[in-house]
């Protein structure tokens, strides 16, 4: 992420003459620098020479350039990100192909810390971070994450990969939900990778301490719902509700809901391990009963027992935020 110290705006950037023979498409990008990379894609920073601004430039790893499935999901991510335009999602600027024919898309370069880093610092006893993020503030962050998810659900899109590493908290209070690369959209009857074997080895993701699985089950195993862990084909909005419940559990306890381990062990825990009460997992955190009740309801293993909509979850979070000692408003929502 970019530091705002490097983002000052100068006159030569805003008032320089626009060339008569200007570049379009990928040709207008210059001064590429590595930013981060994942299992399928690379993100770099670069200069948009026409607008004189630094942007984030995402493309697939070179060995996936001609992989049809990877290209379909990459293009879906770009289009979903563009269509789910919300104050709490990253603005996408354009999608195209570079001079070698590889797909790319560009988006706003964000500054801040991801929630995984914040929670890790809190768990490590960083007093400065702990003082900046009391439970009330963390509840506010979860509401700002849930809002774009509700917006996506209203448009027939399920995120399927909600986790702290995909939540950016900016220096000026902004909260951005990232990475729609595993989104399920209306009309999708089966996953693109149904014909691929499930991942049978354990793979660490250093940035978020979580297993990744490019196999038959989409999502990050430590943040999967029971129906994701089972490989159910009829996932609906309630899987995102469970994922948000896991995030809230970590906010309250500063501990992971599921113990890390081999893939099959993790999936078994998700499906069969009783959900512990946050107040029992972290008795020193002084967790208020109303928000604990919200967390436990979001984490019901039977999706019929969970919140049935993100908006109902948001209403209870807001009610807790403003009336922390009153009963919840939506027992049947």
C-alpha positions, 0 to 999 in steps of 0.5 A: 500500500502507498504511503500518503507521504508519497502522494502529494499533488504538484503543479507540474502534475496537474498543469502540464500540457496534454500531448497531441499524440497521446497514448491509450490502453496499456501504452499510457502506463509507465514506471511499473513497480511491484506491489504484491502478488497472489497465487494467480495474479500480480499487482504493480503500481504504475503511472497513468501518464495521461492523468498523472496519477499512480494506479494499481495495475493487476494482471495474471501470472505469465504462466496463466496468460493462456489459461481459459479458466484463469482468464474467465475468473480474472475478467469476472473479477474486473467486471464485478468490481466495476459493477459493485461500485460502492463507497466501500469498494475499490474504484476500477478504472479500466480493463484491457489487454497489453501489447502481448495480449495479456488481460489487465485491469487498473484500479485506485491505489489504496493506502492503509492497513489490512484488518489481518495486520491490525488484529495480529498487532492487537493480539501481540499486545500492541497498546497503540493499536489496541487503543485505536481499535476498541470493540465499538470501532471494530463494530463500525468497521464490520458495518462498513464491510457488510454494507457493500456485501449487502449491495452486492447481494441486492445485485445477485453477487456473493463474495465467497471470500470475506476475511480480514486480509481482504479488508483495508482500513485507511488512514482517514477512517475509510474501510474498503472491501477488496478482492471479488475474484471468487465472487459467484454471480447470478446464473452460475450453476456450478463452479468453474473448477468442478472438474479439478481435484481438490487441493490435497496439500497444505499451503500457507499464505504468509500475509493472512496466515490462512490456507488457500485452496484453488481446488474444488472448494472456493474460498479460504478454508479458515474463513469458510462456511460449513456449506463451503466446506462441504462443497455444496453447489447451492451457496447463497447469501448466508455463506457471506453472513457466516464469513462475516461472523468469523471476522466478528469472532476474531475482532472480539477474541483476537483469536482464530475460530478454527485451529490451523492444520491440515486441510481435511482437519480444518474442513472437519472443524468447520463442519463439526466443531461446536462454536465456542462463545467469544467471552469464554475464548477471551475472558479478558476482552470484556466482550459485551453480551449483545455483540456476542449474541450477534456473532453467535447467530451469524455463526450458526452452522445451519444456515436457516438458523443464521441471519437470513440477510446482511441487512438484518445483521447490519441493523443489529450491529447498528443497534448495538453500536447506538444502544449497547445495553438494549435487547436486539431489534431483530430476533427473527430477521 
